[in-house]
Amino acid sequence: MAKKAKIVKNKKKFPWGKIWYYIKSLFNNQIAMDCGMRKKWYVTLIIFILSMAISVIPQVVTASQTKGSQYLSSGNDPIALALYDYAKSETSPDITFENKEAKIDSSLLPEKPNTPIYTYSRLDEYTTKKQKLLDVYYVNLAKNDPLYNSTLEMIRKDNELTTESFRTASYIIFTPSYFESQLYNVNTGTKLNGVSGDYKNLGKQFEGKTFKTILSFLNEGEAKLTPSKVITNYSPFVDKLYINNRNRLIWVQFGIAIGLNAGITLLMGLLIFLLTRGKNNPLKSTIKWYHGFGISTWLSMTPALLSLVLGFFLSNFAMMIYILTFGIRCMWLSMKNLRPQYEQK
């Protein structure tokens, strides 16, 4: 009886050749041109979206790591002493945080809303005069109150006329739904860092607690409250207040970076098309207007990856890395691949 022959199916090999071809488009301009001109429009669109997303990752990550307490880095010694004194004070009004709002006993508030509920001063070591370091305010006005904005402006300038600023001391402002703090140099009166936020993300950690309780918290084994410990307690509180502003900042930076990078990429696509319009350019009849955008999209992946790598090391220049590297690659393309050819006589 004849044996049945076994049918051996050929296993499909992984297309390493195609993968390497696409990888080479990262540094080979001719391959990038071929892909931009011959690949389907939806493939080019996917590459465009990926490039734009990759190029802004460092900026988004950097913005997401920003903390409200970082504003203290510009000079926290004066505010540490002032908040320490406030936490120990038995006469100054306290503020309670409940249901995502800041509340206070209204009977303890001064008559004018721009009058501080607490002020900390010390003697200047050189002039022996009193030197004001910090004002704490509670403005018991809703945001839709006609006096709300003008009152905050009077506090910021320490001037009831709100025209010229006389502010030289740091301040903290609480309203029922808003928080703001601004530091000033004690000696020169120049403005330093500031922060603002709301109470929507305080959570269980601070719910129902007073400001003095938050500042005065001691861990087990800690016997004495110090100015540095007050700042340690104050920092996570400010971080929570800043969360919503930080999230808005992330989206603003994301939108600006995406818009700028996408605009540069599309502009370079138009430029590639215009560079091939010369009568002696052999690509004049080959490259259509949409090919220019396709080519610029395939060129954009390399600057995007460079932005991803370098953006974390050069965070201050992260937005410029994509523009510079993309401009260099397009210049390289125009010099090597888009040059017109002239007949030699």
Salt bridges, closest charged atoms under 4 A:
GLU98 OE1 - LYS103 NZ 3.79
ASP135 OD2 - LYS132 NZ 3.11
ASP135 OD2 - ARG167 NH1 2.93
GLU153 OE1 - ARG156 NH1 3.26
GLU153 OE2 - LYS157 NZ 3.75
ASP158 OD2 - LYS132 NZ 3.77
GLU160 OE2 - LYS112 NZ 3.27
GLU180 OE1 - ARG156 NH2 2.79
GLU222 OE1 - LYS229 NZ 3.18
